Every structure is written in structure tokens, then in C-alpha cells.
Amino acid sequence: MDCVEITRGWPKEKEELAKLLQLSNIFFTYDEMSAINIDAALCGAMPYFMTKHFPWIEENELGKHWVYSLDPEEVAQAKENIRTLRPRILQMRKDFPQKLKEMCNKIDKHFKDV
């Protein structure tokens, strides 16, 4: 099994990173919060978190698209979420202007009532 270390300085371009991730099956990481985990999943490399399990990170809009182990059930769940990740992100981008408008209206109303 070959492993390649990804650093802040390498690969220099996102396109290079995407090519590397597209050639990978698993993306080993210690960072649960990085956007590179989503990049990896979108490129087909399942993020494998090598950290303590933090249940609170599973409560997010994108679902659990990573694993903490190679347990078949956990891998199957992550693969299913990865399969639907791109369409969900595209829908979120489409819905963003309306959600932003709604949030601004709530904030405006809150401060008008104060």
C-alpha cells in the first residue's frame, strides 16, 4: 500500500490535489473539521478519521461521509452518504440565497424588537 503525505504546501494547486484524491481509496486524517475531507469524499477517497470519536460532528448538514474504522456497516453508511454528497451540496448552494434572506430577516426583526 502506498501512502502520500499532503501538507499545507503540497500539492500547490487544487487541481493537483483533486487528481491525487481521485487516485486514492482512503484519505487518512487527524482533522475532522477541514474542508479537505469533503474534497476527498467528492473525489472518491473516503476520509478515515484517525482521532477520538466525536459524535457531535456527525450532526451536520452533509451527513457522515467518513469512517473511524473499517467496520462494514460504517463503511457502507459512509459510501452511501458520499454517493449523494455532490447533489446535496449543489442543492445547498441553490438554497443558500433564500436561506440567507430568511436569516437576515430574522436578525433584522430581532434587533427591531429590542
N, C-alpha and C positions, 0 to 999 in steps of 0.2 A: 504494500500500500504506500503510495506516495503522498506526502503532505507538503503544502506550500504555505509559508507564513505571509500573512497580509499585514502590512503596517500602515501607519498614517502617511508614509511617503511612497509606498509601493502597493499596488500599481498606481502610477501617477494619474491616469485618466480613467473615468468611469467606464468607458468602453472596454479598456483592458481588464478591469475588474469583472465586468459582465461576462467577457469571454472566459475568464478563469472560472467563475462560478458556474457557467453553463457546462463546463467540463467536469464539474465536481458533483458527487453524490451527497456528501455531508459537509457542512460548514461548522467546524468546531469553534466555539466561542465562550469567553468568560463574561461577555457583556450582553445582558438581557435587554438593555434599553436602546441599543444602537439601531439606526435605520439600515445598517448593512445586513441585519438579519432579514429584513423584508426584501432587500435586494437579492440576497441569497435565495430565499424562498421563490421569488419571482423568476429567478434564473434556473430553478430546479434543484438547488442544493439545500437539503433540509438542515436548518440550524439545529445543532446539538449543543445545548447549554451545559457547560462543564462546571456549573455552580450549584449552590444550595437551591433547592426548590422554593420558589417564592410564588405561592398561589395567587397573590394579588395581581401579578402581571398577566394572568390568564383572563382577567376581566377587562378586555379591551375590544374595540370595535372590529378588529381584524381576526379575532379568534386565535386559538392556539395553533400556530404554524411552525412549531419547533418541538423538540423532544428533550427529555432529561435522561432517557435510557433507550435501549433498542427493544423494549417490550413491544411485541407485535400489535397490541391494541393501541398503545400510544403512537406508534409509527403510523398505523392505519388512520387514526384520527388526524394526525398532522398532515399526512398526504392528502386527505380529503379537503382539509382547510386550505392547503397550498393550491389544490386544483381550482378552488373557487376564489382564491385571493385576488387575482387580477380583476375579474369582473366586479368584485366588491369594492376595490379601490377606485375603479373607474366610476362606479355609482356614487361613492362618497364625494369624488371630485365634482360630479354633476350636481349633487345635492348641496354642495358647500355654499354657494351664494345665497340660497334660500335659508339655510340654517344660520348663516352669519347675520342675515337681515333679522331673523327672529330673535337671535341673541342680542343684537343691538337694540331692538325694540324693548326687550325685557330690561336691559340695563337702563335705557332711557326712562322707561316707566318707573323703575325702582328709584332713580335719583330725582324724578319729578315729584314723587310721593314723599320724599324725605324732607 
